[in-house]
Amino acid sequence: MSFAEALLLGGAGLLAGAVNAVAGGGSLISFPALLAVGQPPLTANVTNAVAMVPGYLGGSIGYRRELAGQGRRALALTGTCAAGAAAGAFLLLASPEALFEAMVPFLVLASSALLAAEPLLARAVRAPGAGVRSLRLHATTFAASVYGGYFGAGLGILLLAVLELSIADAVQRLNALKVVLSLAIGLVAAVCFTILAPVQWGAAALMAATGLLGGQVGVGLARRLEDRLLRWLVVAFGLVVGVALLVA
């Protein structure tokens, strides 16, 4: 790994960790960075999944104030997240690599569209449902976790919308819960990939270290920063990457 590549990956990990804590969609920064240094799409995806886990941990630590009193919620949903993440990871590894490579541009574009639509989606699902015992909540959380184990870019946006659909609480508290559940999903997927997939450990370790810092920094930003500009910058970046991969 050259110095320029290390600088690119370290910066991407830092930004991705911060973006995941603020709004979600950080993998739209870190995944293309891995592609840019020559990693094949499948290797880049599993390496990115491993690298993002410390960023979610950093966000969870930073959000400990908002997580107060949410232990039962997190515990009730963690098993569902773990099962979905394992299913998604095994689905990825069982699929032909050529199929995943063909899907990557569309997954990036869909994740960018999801990030752009998040404000409208959040308003559409704002009405509270039946809480953490809701079958709807566990079913939609499982589906989101399968996606997170398979690819994961935009997972935070999807999870936040799922939580808002069934839990009545402040957005900051739900965002904190989203980060904890993202950590559970990322950890399970990372364990699967560590055992069964070609993780590039040098890149993963570098991005993990900077992502841990980025996650904690992102929480501070999330508490006082209007995320509209950040969201649209990430969306624009994701659209450029998706189109570039599509025409390559």
Secondary structure, 3 states (H helix, E strand, C coil): CCHHHHHHHHHHHHHHHHHHHHCCCCHHHHHHHHHHCCCCHHHHHHHHHHHHHHHHHHHHHHCHHHHCCCHHHHHHHHHHHHHHHHHHHHHHHHCCHHHHHHHHHHHHHHHHHHHHHHHHHHHHCCCCCCHHHCHHHHHHHHHHHHHHHHCCCCHHHHHHHHHHHHCCCCHHHHHHHHHHHHHHHHHHHHHHHHHHCCCCHHHHHHHHHHHHHHHHHHHHHHHHCCCHHHHHHHHHHHHHHHHHHHHC
